């Protein structure tokens, strides 16, 4: 079950969502109110997605361990990468992140390895599997900040929250504005296209596909596609190959490795799109997480689905 989102996330979500609907001076005003509300909520003692007090400024950011690849990307993108003293084994972007100490897993992390870096702040992904680590770090006197990032709105929120916690609010706002501008440009470029019906498998065993409550689903809509499993409210839905075949998508989307496996699978040949070679190979380097490449991800998918609109895309 998704953790309850506290005051700061709600304020940020409303403010940042409004940015896409305003223009000119109004748009700037909305962004400024979003930053102001973020700082105000922090000062008022709002909480993160685990219900812990939100750092109201960067006083805890001298030595930061990031236990989520998207947070690590954001930290570097807003100019706070030099604050990081620890990251997970999956944090491979940007290249500078590889110089930061690898503390292992980001889910159910090794708390002793994290504490060995002498952190003053630990960034956690807000999942139930990380609550024990958050509690252990708190007992050790280390401040934590737990956020969940499933949707594009979650990414916006996390960027602004980290901007406050790491002392880089203007840079975080600029990051969100830049990505929002790219997403809007993609939306406009494919607004009037015929939307192909697609399926996006995300796991092999059991078979899982992109549902409706995720950044991947939002990217599909932005890039001019119709997700045949949009009726599934989960972010990732467990299905069968037979069900995919019954829904008969026009295209199947997958990264290079999964696409190769599906082409060779006798089971997946039950899906006409696979049998007929109607696979769209995605660039997993930019699409793999709801991070700073999310604008590039929308561009990449739109180019793959609508090559005739390439000249209109960013």
Beta strands, then each sheet from edge to edge (+ up, - down):
strand 1: 64-66
strand 2: 84-87
strand 3: 121-125
strand 4: 143-147
strand 5: 196-203
strand 6: 208-210
strand 7: 225-227
strand 8: 236-238
strand 9: 251-255
strand 10: 279-282
sheet 1: 2+ 1+ 3+ 4+
sheet 2: 7+ 5+ 6- 8+
sheet 3: 7+ 5+ 9+ 10+
end
